[in-house]
Amino acid sequence: MAVSIDTVYQRVLVLANKEQRGYITPQEFNLLANHAQMEIFEQYFYDIKQYNRMPGNMQEYSDPLSVLYEKIGEFEVDQDNAWMAGNMAAAGGIMQIPWGQIYKIGTVSVGGNQVEIVNSKDFDAARFSPLTAPTLQRPIGFTGSAGLKVAITENTYATPASGLNMSINYIMRPRGVQWAYVIVNDKPLYNDNISVDFELHSSEETELVYKILKLAGVNLKSPEVVQVGQMMEQSQVQQEKQ
């Protein structure tokens, strides 16, 4: 379930005590809200590395890794060959990656066989070695700034147009949020029809408020607001890690 951007905005305004410390405009809030959303989203992947080093918790609803995977799972997408053909234009065997949509690639498959993703150096070395040369049953690939390249023989590359069924699994980026409004009596009035809510897990509502409040304090040049946001955020993090 998404987090209501209007609920978060109203809570931030109340906590910032706008009458005494300055007003956070919708434009300013939208910038801060998008920054906070990406900060929380990217932290998921750092936390996974940290929790993987710790002993697991057998309780179904309190294991931190399970909770993180549930939050990330809301952004996991599986796409077929048709989607790849329409969104990943290929040239010279390289498929362009729409990084505006894709945050991290999970798995790629060709003809029902999962592609082993390696770095570009290992990709070139593997293609020309008799022992590691790619086949349709054991394809290899790499991703880089140029895009995604998948080899099924030494010099044959798979693309959506090659006649081979392909699929891709990836983590999509959260879409940009927006508290949209119309002006009524010289004041912004929330417009639910065109506003865009947060796509983060509903449990992140409180952390979003604290992070945005902290950022707003910097913008308002109010150390008191920054301190309140930091204290609330730290308390939230400590509670989650207990």
C-alpha positions as CSV (number, residue, x, y, z in Angstrom):
1,M,0.0,0.0,0.0
2,A,1.3,3.4,-1.0
3,V,2.0,6.2,1.5
4,S,-0.3,9.3,1.1
5,I,1.8,12.3,0.1
6,D,-0.8,14.6,1.6
7,T,-0.7,12.9,5.0
8,V,3.1,13.2,5.0
9,Y,3.0,16.9,4.0
10,Q,0.5,17.9,6.6
11,R,2.5,16.1,9.4
12,V,5.7,17.8,8.2
13,L,4.0,21.2,8.3
14,V,2.7,20.6,11.8
15,L,6.0,19.4,13.2
16,A,7.9,22.3,11.5
17,N,5.6,24.8,13.3
18,K,5.3,26.9,10.2
19,E,4.0,30.0,11.9
20,Q,7.3,30.4,13.8
21,R,9.9,28.8,11.6
22,G,8.9,29.4,8.0
23,Y,6.5,27.9,5.5
24,I,7.5,24.9,3.4
25,T,6.1,25.5,-0.1
26,P,4.7,22.6,-2.1
27,Q,7.6,23.0,-4.6
28,E,10.1,22.7,-1.8
29,F,8.3,19.8,-0.2
30,N,8.2,17.9,-3.5
31,L,12.0,18.2,-3.9
32,L,12.6,17.1,-0.3
33,A,10.1,14.3,-0.5
34,N,11.7,12.8,-3.6
35,H,15.1,13.0,-2.0
36,A,13.9,11.3,1.2
37,Q,12.1,8.6,-0.8
38,M,15.3,7.6,-2.7
39,E,17.4,7.8,0.4
40,I,15.2,5.3,2.2
41,F,14.9,3.1,-0.9
42,E,18.7,2.9,-1.5
43,Q,19.3,2.2,2.2
44,Y,17.4,-1.1,1.8
45,F,20.3,-2.6,-0.2
46,Y,22.9,-1.5,2.3
47,D,20.9,-2.9,5.1
48,I,20.6,-6.3,3.3
49,K,24.4,-6.5,3.2
50,Q,24.6,-5.7,6.9
51,Y,21.8,-8.1,8.1
52,N,23.3,-10.9,5.9
53,R,26.3,-10.9,8.3
54,M,24.1,-11.3,11.3
55,P,22.3,-14.5,12.7
56,G,18.8,-14.8,11.4
57,N,15.6,-14.5,13.4
58,M,13.2,-17.4,13.0
59,Q,10.1,-15.2,13.8
60,E,8.3,-14.8,10.6
61,Y,7.2,-11.2,11.1
62,S,10.3,-9.8,12.8
63,D,13.2,-11.2,10.8
64,P,14.9,-8.0,9.5
65,L,15.9,-9.6,6.2
66,S,12.4,-10.8,5.5
67,V,11.0,-7.4,6.3
68,L,13.5,-5.8,3.9
69,Y,12.8,-8.3,1.1
70,E,9.1,-7.6,1.6
71,K,9.7,-3.8,1.1
72,I,11.9,-4.3,-1.9
73,G,9.5,-6.9,-3.3
74,E,7.0,-4.1,-4.0
75,F,9.5,-2.8,-6.7
76,E,10.4,-6.2,-8.2
77,V,9.2,-6.6,-11.8
78,D,9.4,-9.5,-14.3
79,Q,9.2,-8.5,-18.0
80,D,9.0,-10.6,-21.1
81,N,10.6,-10.5,-24.6
82,A,7.9,-8.0,-25.9
83,W,8.6,-5.5,-23.1
84,M,12.4,-5.8,-23.7
85,A,11.9,-5.2,-27.5
86,G,9.9,-2.1,-26.8
87,N,12.0,-0.6,-24.0
88,M,15.6,-1.9,-24.6
89,A,16.6,-0.9,-28.2
90,A,19.5,-3.0,-29.4
91,A,22.4,-2.1,-31.6
92,G,25.6,-4.1,-32.1
93,G,24.3,-6.8,-29.7
94,I,24.0,-4.2,-26.9
95,M,20.6,-3.6,-25.4
96,Q,20.1,-0.1,-23.9
97,I,19.1,-0.2,-20.3
98,P,16.3,2.3,-19.3
99,W,18.0,3.4,-16.1
100,G,15.2,5.9,-15.5
101,Q,13.0,2.9,-14.9
102,I,15.4,0.2,-13.8
103,Y,17.4,0.6,-10.5
104,K,19.0,-2.8,-10.3
105,I,18.9,-5.8,-12.6
106,G,18.2,-9.2,-11.0
107,T,18.2,-11.9,-13.5
108,V,18.1,-12.2,-17.3
109,S,17.1,-15.3,-19.2
110,V,17.5,-16.5,-22.8
111,G,15.5,-19.5,-24.1
112,G,14.6,-20.4,-20.5
113,N,18.2,-20.4,-19.4
114,Q,19.5,-17.9,-16.9
115,V,22.3,-15.6,-18.0
116,E,25.4,-15.5,-15.8
117,I,26.1,-11.8,-15.3
118,V,29.9,-11.1,-15.1
119,N,32.0,-8.0,-15.4
120,S,33.2,-6.8,-18.8
121,K,36.7,-8.1,-18.4
122,D,35.5,-11.6,-17.4
123,F,33.0,-11.5,-20.2
124,D,35.6,-11.1,-22.9
125,A,37.9,-13.7,-21.3
126,A,35.1,-16.2,-21.0
127,R,34.0,-15.8,-24.6
128,F,37.4,-16.9,-26.0
129,S,38.1,-19.7,-23.7
130,P,37.2,-23.3,-24.8
131,L,36.2,-24.2,-21.3
132,T,34.0,-21.2,-20.5
133,A,32.7,-20.1,-24.0
134,P,29.0,-19.3,-23.8
135,T,26.3,-21.5,-25.2
136,L,22.5,-21.1,-25.4
137,Q,22.3,-23.5,-22.4
138,R,24.9,-21.4,-20.5
139,P,24.7,-17.8,-21.7
140,I,26.8,-15.1,-20.2
141,G,26.4,-11.3,-20.1
142,F,27.5,-8.1,-18.6
143,T,26.0,-4.7,-17.9
144,G,27.7,-1.3,-18.3
145,S,27.1,2.3,-19.2
146,A,26.5,1.2,-22.8
147,G,23.8,-1.3,-21.8
148,L,23.3,-5.1,-21.5
149,K,25.1,-7.6,-23.7
150,V,24.3,-11.3,-23.7
151,A,26.4,-13.9,-25.5
152,I,25.2,-17.3,-26.5
153,T,28.3,-18.2,-28.6
154,E,31.7,-16.6,-28.9
155,N,30.5,-14.0,-31.3
156,T,26.7,-14.3,-31.2
157,Y,24.6,-12.0,-29.0
158,A,21.0,-12.5,-28.0
159,T,18.6,-9.6,-28.3
160,P,14.8,-9.5,-28.3
161,A,14.8,-9.4,-32.1
162,S,17.1,-12.4,-32.4
163,G,14.2,-14.9,-32.4
164,L,15.1,-16.2,-28.9
165,N,12.6,-15.8,-26.1
166,M,14.2,-13.4,-23.5
167,S,13.0,-12.1,-20.1
168,I,14.4,-9.8,-17.4
169,N,13.8,-9.4,-13.7
170,Y,14.7,-6.1,-12.1
171,I,14.1,-3.7,-9.3
172,M,12.3,-0.6,-10.6
173,R,13.0,2.9,-9.3
174,P,10.3,4.5,-7.2
175,R,8.4,7.0,-9.4
176,G,8.7,10.7,-8.5
177,V,6.2,11.9,-6.0
178,Q,4.2,15.2,-6.2
179,W,2.0,17.1,-3.9
180,A,-0.1,18.7,-6.6
181,Y,-2.5,21.6,-6.0
182,V,-4.7,24.3,-7.3
183,I,-4.8,27.9,-6.1
184,V,-7.9,28.9,-4.2
185,N,-8.1,32.3,-2.5
186,D,-4.4,32.7,-3.1
187,K,-3.6,29.5,-1.2
188,P,-2.6,26.0,-2.6
189,L,-5.4,23.5,-2.2
190,Y,-4.4,19.8,-2.4
191,N,-5.4,18.2,-5.7
192,D,-5.8,14.4,-5.2
193,N,-6.6,13.8,-8.9
194,I,-3.1,14.5,-10.2
195,S,-0.9,14.1,-7.0
196,V,1.5,11.2,-6.9
197,D,1.9,9.2,-3.6
198,F,5.0,7.6,-2.3
199,E,5.5,4.0,-3.6
200,L,7.4,2.9,-0.5
201,H,5.9,0.4,1.9
202,S,3.3,1.8,4.2
203,S,5.5,1.3,7.2
204,E,7.9,4.0,5.9
205,E,5.4,6.8,6.5
206,T,6.9,7.9,9.8
207,E,10.5,7.8,8.6
208,L,9.5,9.8,5.5
209,V,8.1,12.5,7.8
210,Y,11.3,12.6,9.9
211,K,13.7,12.7,7.0
212,I,11.7,15.4,5.2
213,L,11.5,17.4,8.4
214,K,15.3,17.2,8.8
215,L,15.9,18.3,5.3
216,A,13.3,21.1,5.6
217,G,15.1,22.4,8.7
218,V,18.3,22.8,6.6
219,N,16.3,24.6,3.9
220,L,14.6,26.9,6.4
221,K,18.0,27.5,8.1
222,S,16.4,26.3,11.4
223,P,18.7,24.2,13.6
224,E,15.7,23.5,15.8
225,V,13.8,21.8,13.1
226,V,16.9,19.9,11.9
227,Q,17.5,18.7,15.5
228,V,13.9,17.6,15.9
229,G,14.0,15.6,12.7
230,Q,17.3,14.0,13.6
231,M,16.2,13.0,17.1
232,M,12.9,11.5,15.8
233,E,14.8,9.7,13.0
234,Q,17.4,8.2,15.3
235,S,14.7,7.1,17.7
236,Q,12.9,5.4,14.8
237,V,16.1,3.6,13.6
238,Q,17.0,2.4,17.2
239,Q,13.5,1.0,17.6
240,E,13.7,-0.9,14.3
241,K,17.1,-2.4,15.3
242,Q,16.1,-3.6,18.7
